[in-house]
């Protein structure tokens, strides 16, 4: 098969890098077309290096299994323009990364850094936190009920509940949570006109992140890290501040990167899935009635909302060597876009994938990734969501939209940014 045969039509390829297409749901029509017509093709978009687009569940799964062949750290694991990639390399002495987190690493470093905090996120450790999380959830429900039957569920509940949980685990004081939320939104919403930080017009995007949002994160966590080295506590910040790799203290750059990935990914994706669930239930009173009548369906509601929303839309991988994959000849350093939101609507895996079903079973979604890079916080996210629905669903009867919800504009991590609802307390 020639390269020409593999090329994705220009108009289709353009939606893959257009943040607005992820906000207005056009991306799902693009994915549907690709799964049917070019499930493993090449996108050539002006301003970007060419990249393979992986849209089928089975192919995403297989690439995620082969961590030695398809790398995270060789270049950016998120889609970036040539100009940004070049600017980052200039600023970082040849490195393609402004941060060095778990998502920027491969073996042998990745497992060494992952194990530093892994025990904190295992189910047996989370069980001891369950009552504390339930107290936080009850507070969130009480604040929602106190609105009198109308609220913006994203900005009054979904953003703050998982934020409070993960900051409690990390060791960030409650009074600093609004700062962490704002910085997270500016980091993940850098392409969104309502969420991104405002800069001088001539400041390039890479510098905006490095000198603005990331600098603010670094300044904050440098102080927190110094505090935990001087006075250790029973929190995750203490673990990171005092960690060693191969018998040597973790570097400041990698420690700051670790703090940032926990402080952002640790709540933003959970917020999005939580809001996505309530949005779906508000539009489907039958599904709401079903889960209210049978609370044993709540874990199914959690998994379906994660599949439905798929907050992490895409991740990039880089081929480590020439290889043949699914009948395609790939070359060393080829870039691949794994489209998780497409895999989670794959008709070959999910019956009626564009329907939201609280009792969907099995639900083999890919929203947490797979293989060595599977989401470290997946058990915490599911626990938080289960507890919130256990506390909230018995307390509301009728639920409906009270306006037009809006999604954030981003091709990497996105989700609802406003969700006006009306409800009646039970």
C-alpha positions as CSV (number, residue, x, y, z in Angstrom):
1,X,0.0,0.0,0.0
2,X,1.4,3.4,-1.0
3,X,1.7,6.4,1.2
4,X,-0.9,8.1,-1.0
5,X,-3.3,5.3,-0.2
6,X,-2.7,5.8,3.5
7,X,-3.2,9.6,3.5
8,X,-6.2,10.8,5.4
9,X,-8.3,13.5,3.5
10,X,-7.1,17.0,4.5
11,X,-10.5,18.1,5.9
12,X,-10.7,15.0,8.1
13,X,-7.1,15.3,9.3
14,X,-7.6,19.0,10.2
15,X,-10.2,18.2,12.8
16,X,-7.8,16.0,14.7
17,X,-5.6,19.0,15.7
18,X,-8.5,21.5,16.0
19,X,-9.3,22.1,19.7
20,X,-12.7,23.4,18.8
21,X,-13.6,20.1,17.2
22,X,-13.3,18.4,20.6
23,X,-15.6,21.0,22.1
24,X,-18.4,20.8,19.6
25,X,-18.3,17.0,19.3
26,X,-17.3,17.1,15.6
27,X,-14.4,14.9,16.5
28,X,-16.7,11.9,17.0
29,X,-18.0,12.1,13.4
30,X,-14.3,12.3,12.3
31,X,-13.5,9.2,14.3
32,X,-16.5,7.3,13.0
33,X,-15.4,8.0,9.4
34,X,-11.8,7.0,10.2
35,X,-12.8,3.7,11.8
36,X,-14.9,2.8,8.8
37,X,-12.6,4.1,6.0
38,X,-9.0,4.7,7.3
39,X,-8.5,3.3,10.8
40,X,-4.7,3.5,10.6
41,X,-3.8,6.3,8.2
42,X,-1.4,9.2,8.0
43,X,-2.5,12.8,8.8
44,X,-0.6,15.6,7.0
45,X,-1.6,18.9,8.5
46,X,0.1,22.2,7.7
47,X,2.4,23.2,10.6
48,X,2.6,19.7,12.1
49,X,4.9,16.8,11.4
50,X,2.9,13.9,9.7
51,X,1.5,11.4,12.2
52,X,-0.3,8.0,12.1
53,X,-3.9,8.1,13.4
54,X,-4.9,5.1,15.4
55,X,-8.7,4.9,15.8
56,X,-9.7,1.3,16.5
57,X,-9.9,-0.2,19.9
58,X,-7.8,-3.3,19.1
59,X,-5.0,-1.3,17.5
60,X,-4.8,1.2,20.4
61,X,-4.7,-1.7,22.8
62,X,-1.9,-3.5,21.0
63,X,0.3,-0.4,20.6
64,X,-0.2,0.3,24.3
65,X,1.0,-3.2,25.1
66,X,4.3,-2.7,23.2
67,X,6.0,-0.2,25.3
68,X,9.5,-1.0,24.0
69,X,8.4,-0.5,20.4
70,X,6.2,2.6,20.8
71,X,7.8,5.1,23.1
72,X,6.5,8.0,25.2
73,X,9.7,9.9,25.8
74,X,11.3,10.1,22.3
75,X,9.2,13.3,21.6
76,X,6.1,15.0,22.8
77,X,3.4,12.7,24.1
78,X,0.9,15.3,23.2
79,X,0.2,16.8,19.7
80,X,2.3,19.9,19.1
81,X,3.1,22.0,16.1
82,X,6.6,22.0,14.5
83,X,7.1,25.5,15.8
84,X,6.4,24.7,19.4
85,X,8.4,21.5,19.2
86,X,11.4,23.4,17.9
87,X,11.0,26.2,20.5
88,X,10.8,23.6,23.3
89,X,14.0,21.9,22.1
90,X,15.8,25.3,22.0
91,X,14.7,26.1,25.5
92,X,15.4,22.7,27.0
93,X,18.8,22.0,25.5
94,X,17.5,19.5,22.9
95,X,14.9,17.8,25.0
96,X,11.4,17.7,23.6
97,X,9.8,18.1,27.0
98,X,9.0,21.1,29.2
99,X,8.3,18.6,32.0
100,X,9.6,15.1,32.8
101,X,6.6,13.3,34.3
102,X,5.6,9.6,34.1
103,X,3.9,10.3,30.7
104,X,7.3,11.6,29.3
105,X,9.3,8.5,30.4
106,X,10.0,5.0,29.1
107,X,11.8,2.0,30.8
108,X,14.0,1.8,32.6
109,X,13.2,5.2,34.2
110,X,9.4,4.9,34.0
111,X,8.9,1.9,36.4
112,X,11.4,3.4,38.9
113,X,9.5,6.7,39.1
114,X,6.1,5.1,39.0
115,X,6.8,2.9,42.0
116,X,7.6,5.9,44.2
117,X,4.0,6.8,44.6
118,X,2.2,3.6,43.4
119,X,1.4,2.3,46.8
120,X,-0.6,5.4,47.6
121,X,-3.0,4.7,44.8
122,X,-3.6,0.9,45.3
123,X,-7.1,-0.2,46.4
124,X,-5.8,-1.5,49.7
125,X,-4.4,1.9,50.7
126,X,-7.4,3.8,49.3
127,X,-9.7,1.8,51.6
128,X,-8.3,3.7,54.6
129,X,-9.1,7.0,52.9
130,X,-12.7,6.0,52.0
131,X,-14.4,7.6,55.1
132,X,-12.4,10.8,54.6
133,X,-13.4,10.9,50.9
134,X,-17.1,10.3,51.9
135,X,-17.0,13.3,54.2
136,X,-15.7,15.4,51.4
137,X,-18.4,14.1,49.1
138,X,-21.2,14.8,51.6
139,X,-20.0,18.4,51.8
140,X,-20.1,18.7,48.0
141,X,-23.7,17.3,47.9
142,X,-24.8,19.6,50.7
143,X,-23.4,22.6,48.8
144,X,-25.3,21.5,45.6
145,X,-28.6,21.0,47.5
146,X,-28.1,24.4,49.1
147,X,-28.3,26.1,45.7
148,X,-32.1,25.6,45.8
149,X,-32.5,23.4,42.8
150,X,-30.4,25.1,40.1
151,X,-26.6,25.2,39.7
152,X,-23.7,25.0,37.3
153,X,-22.7,21.5,38.2
154,X,-19.1,21.8,36.8
155,X,-18.2,25.0,38.6
156,X,-20.1,24.4,41.8
157,X,-19.5,20.7,42.3
158,X,-17.5,18.7,39.8
159,X,-14.4,20.8,39.8
160,X,-14.0,21.1,43.6
161,X,-14.8,17.7,44.9
162,X,-12.0,15.7,43.3
163,X,-9.7,18.7,43.6
164,X,-10.2,18.7,47.4
165,X,-9.6,14.9,47.6
166,X,-6.3,14.9,45.7
167,X,-5.0,18.0,47.4
168,X,-5.7,16.4,50.7
169,X,-3.7,13.4,49.6
170,X,-0.9,15.5,48.2
171,X,-0.7,17.8,51.2
172,X,-1.7,21.1,49.7
173,X,-3.6,23.3,52.2
174,X,-7.3,23.9,51.4
175,X,-6.8,27.6,51.1
176,X,-4.5,27.0,48.1
177,X,-6.9,24.8,46.2
178,X,-8.4,27.7,44.1
179,X,-4.8,28.5,42.9
180,X,-4.2,24.8,41.9
181,X,-7.5,24.7,40.0
182,X,-6.8,27.9,38.1
183,X,-3.3,26.7,37.1
184,X,-4.7,23.3,36.0
185,X,-7.3,25.0,33.8
186,X,-4.6,27.2,32.3
187,X,-2.3,24.2,31.6
188,X,-4.9,21.9,30.1
189,X,-7.0,24.7,28.6
190,X,-4.1,26.5,26.9
191,X,-6.0,26.4,23.6
192,X,-9.4,27.5,25.1
193,X,-10.1,31.2,24.8
194,X,-12.0,31.2,28.1
195,X,-9.6,29.1,30.2
196,X,-6.1,30.0,28.9
197,X,-3.9,32.7,30.6
198,X,-3.6,36.0,28.8
199,X,-0.1,37.0,27.6
200,X,1.5,39.6,25.4
201,X,0.6,38.8,21.8
202,X,4.2,38.2,20.7
203,X,4.9,35.6,23.4
204,X,5.1,32.1,21.8
205,X,3.1,29.3,23.2
206,X,6.1,27.3,24.6
207,X,7.3,30.4,26.5
208,X,3.8,31.1,27.8
209,X,3.7,27.7,29.5
210,X,7.3,27.8,30.7
211,X,7.4,31.3,32.0
212,X,3.8,31.5,33.2
213,X,1.8,28.5,34.3
214,X,4.7,26.1,34.8
215,X,6.8,28.7,36.5
216,X,3.9,29.3,39.0
217,X,3.6,25.6,39.6
218,X,7.4,25.3,40.2
219,X,7.5,28.2,42.6
220,X,4.7,26.8,44.6
221,X,5.9,23.3,44.8
222,X,9.5,24.3,45.5
223,X,8.3,25.8,48.8
224,X,6.1,22.8,49.6
225,X,9.0,20.4,48.8
226,X,11.4,22.3,51.1
227,X,8.8,22.2,53.9
228,X,8.4,18.4,53.6
229,X,12.1,17.8,53.6
230,X,12.4,19.8,56.8
231,X,9.2,18.5,58.4
232,X,8.0,15.2,56.8
233,X,4.3,14.4,57.0
234,X,2.0,11.5,56.1
235,X,1.2,12.9,52.6
236,X,2.3,12.4,49.0
237,X,4.3,15.6,48.9
238,X,6.6,14.1,51.6
239,X,7.1,11.0,49.5
240,X,8.0,13.0,46.4
241,X,10.3,15.5,48.3
242,X,12.3,12.7,49.9
243,X,12.4,10.2,47.0
244,X,15.5,8.6,45.7
245,X,16.2,7.0,42.4
246,X,19.1,4.5,42.2
247,X,20.3,5.7,45.6
248,X,20.3,9.4,44.7
249,X,17.8,12.1,45.6
250,X,15.3,12.8,42.8
251,X,16.3,15.9,40.9
252,X,14.4,19.2,41.5
253,X,13.2,19.3,37.9
254,X,11.7,15.8,38.1
255,X,10.3,16.4,41.6
256,X,8.5,19.5,40.4
257,X,7.3,17.6,37.3
258,X,5.9,14.8,39.6
259,X,4.1,17.3,41.8
260,X,2.5,18.9,38.7
261,X,1.2,15.7,37.2
262,X,-0.4,14.7,40.5
263,X,-1.8,18.1,41.1
264,X,-3.4,18.4,37.6
265,X,-4.2,15.0,36.2
266,X,-5.1,13.8,39.7
267,X,-8.4,15.8,39.7
268,X,-9.1,17.3,36.3
269,X,-10.0,14.1,34.5
270,X,-12.2,12.9,37.4
271,X,-14.0,16.2,37.3
272,X,-14.7,15.8,33.6
273,X,-16.0,12.3,34.0
274,X,-18.2,13.3,36.9
275,X,-19.7,16.2,35.0
276,X,-20.1,14.0,31.9
277,X,-22.1,11.5,33.9
278,X,-24.5,14.1,35.3
279,X,-24.9,15.6,31.8
280,X,-25.8,12.2,30.4
281,X,-28.3,11.5,33.2
282,X,-29.9,14.9,32.8
283,X,-30.7,14.1,29.2
284,X,-31.7,10.5,30.0
285,X,-34.3,10.3,32.8
286,X,-34.7,6.6,32.2
287,X,-31.1,5.9,33.0
288,X,-31.3,8.1,36.1
289,X,-34.4,6.2,37.3
290,X,-32.6,2.9,36.6
291,X,-29.6,3.7,38.7
292,X,-31.6,5.3,41.5
293,X,-33.8,2.2,41.7
294,X,-30.8,-0.1,41.8
295,X,-27.7,1.4,43.5
296,X,-25.7,-1.7,42.6
297,X,-25.5,-0.1,39.1
298,X,-23.4,2.8,40.4
299,X,-20.0,1.1,39.5
300,X,-21.5,0.6,36.0
301,X,-22.5,4.3,35.9
302,X,-18.9,5.2,36.9
303,X,-17.3,3.1,34.1
304,X,-19.8,4.2,31.5
305,X,-19.3,7.9,32.3
306,X,-15.5,7.4,32.0
307,X,-16.0,5.7,28.6
308,X,-18.6,8.3,27.5
309,X,-16.5,11.4,28.4
310,X,-12.9,10.0,27.9
311,X,-11.2,13.1,29.3
312,X,-7.8,12.1,27.9
313,X,-8.7,12.2,24.2
314,X,-5.3,11.5,22.6
315,X,-1.8,10.5,23.4
316,X,1.2,10.4,21.1
317,X,3.7,7.5,20.7
318,X,6.9,7.3,18.7
319,X,8.1,4.2,16.9
320,X,11.5,3.0,18.3
321,X,12.4,1.2,15.1
322,X,11.2,0.2,11.7
323,X,8.3,-2.2,12.1
324,X,5.2,-3.6,10.5
325,X,1.9,-3.0,12.4
326,X,-1.5,-4.1,11.2
327,X,-0.2,-4.4,7.7
328,X,1.3,-1.0,7.7
329,X,5.0,-0.3,7.3
330,X,6.1,2.2,10.0
331,X,9.5,3.8,10.2
332,X,11.8,4.6,13.2
333,X,10.7,8.0,14.7
334,X,7.2,7.8,13.1
335,X,4.7,9.6,15.3
336,X,1.4,8.0,16.2
337,X,-1.8,9.5,17.7
338,X,-3.7,7.1,19.9
339,X,-7.3,8.3,19.8
340,X,-8.8,6.9,23.0
341,X,-12.2,8.6,22.5
342,X,-12.5,6.8,19.2
343,X,-11.6,3.4,20.7
344,X,-14.3,4.0,23.3
345,X,-16.9,4.4,20.5
346,X,-15.6,1.5,18.4
347,X,-18.6,-0.4,17.0
348,X,-16.6,-3.6,16.9
349,X,-16.3,-3.6,20.7
350,X,-19.3,-1.6,22.1
351,X,-22.9,-2.4,21.3
352,X,-24.6,0.9,20.4
353,X,-21.5,2.9,21.4
354,X,-23.3,6.3,21.0
355,X,-25.8,5.3,23.7
356,X,-25.1,6.0,27.4
357,X,-26.0,2.9,29.4
358,X,-25.5,2.7,33.2
359,X,-25.8,-1.1,33.0
360,X,-23.3,-1.5,30.1
361,X,-21.5,-4.9,30.5
362,X,-18.8,-5.7,29.7
363,X,-17.3,-2.2,29.4
364,X,-13.8,-2.6,28.1
365,X,-13.1,1.1,27.8
366,X,-9.6,2.5,27.2
367,X,-10.0,5.8,29.0
368,X,-7.3,4.9,31.6
369,X,-4.9,3.7,28.9
370,X,-3.4,0.3,29.0
371,X,-0.1,-1.5,29.7
372,X,2.8,0.1,31.6
373,X,1.3,3.6,31.3
374,X,-2.1,2.7,32.6
375,X,-3.4,5.6,34.8
376,X,-1.8,5.5,38.2
377,X,-4.9,7.1,39.8
378,X,-7.6,5.0,38.2
379,X,-8.7,3.3,41.4
380,X,-8.9,6.7,43.2
381,X,-10.9,8.2,40.4
382,X,-13.4,5.3,40.4
383,X,-13.7,5.4,44.2
384,X,-14.3,9.1,44.3
385,X,-17.0,8.9,41.7
386,X,-18.7,5.9,43.3
387,X,-18.9,7.6,46.7
388,X,-20.2,10.9,45.2
389,X,-23.1,9.1,43.4
390,X,-23.8,7.0,46.5
391,X,-24.3,10.3,48.4
392,X,-26.0,12.4,45.7
393,X,-28.4,10.1,43.8
394,X,-30.7,9.3,46.8
395,X,-31.0,13.0,47.4
396,X,-32.3,14.1,44.0
397,X,-35.4,13.1,42.1
398,X,-35.9,15.1,38.9
399,X,-32.9,16.3,36.9
400,X,-32.7,18.3,33.7
401,X,-30.5,20.7,31.8
402,X,-31.1,24.4,32.5
403,X,-29.1,25.7,29.6
404,X,-26.6,24.7,27.0
405,X,-23.5,22.9,28.5
406,X,-20.1,23.8,27.1
407,X,-17.0,21.7,26.6
408,X,-13.4,23.0,26.8
409,X,-11.4,23.4,23.6
410,X,-8.4,21.0,23.8
411,X,-7.1,18.0,21.7
412,X,-5.3,16.4,24.7
413,X,-7.5,16.7,27.8
414,X,-11.0,18.1,27.7
415,X,-14.4,17.9,29.3
416,X,-17.4,19.9,30.3
417,X,-16.6,23.5,31.4
418,X,-20.2,24.6,32.2
419,X,-23.2,22.4,33.0
420,X,-26.3,24.3,34.0
421,X,-28.9,21.9,35.6
422,X,-32.2,22.0,37.4
423,X,-33.1,19.4,40.0
424,X,-35.6,18.6,42.7
425,X,-34.3,17.4,46.1
426,X,-35.8,14.0,47.2
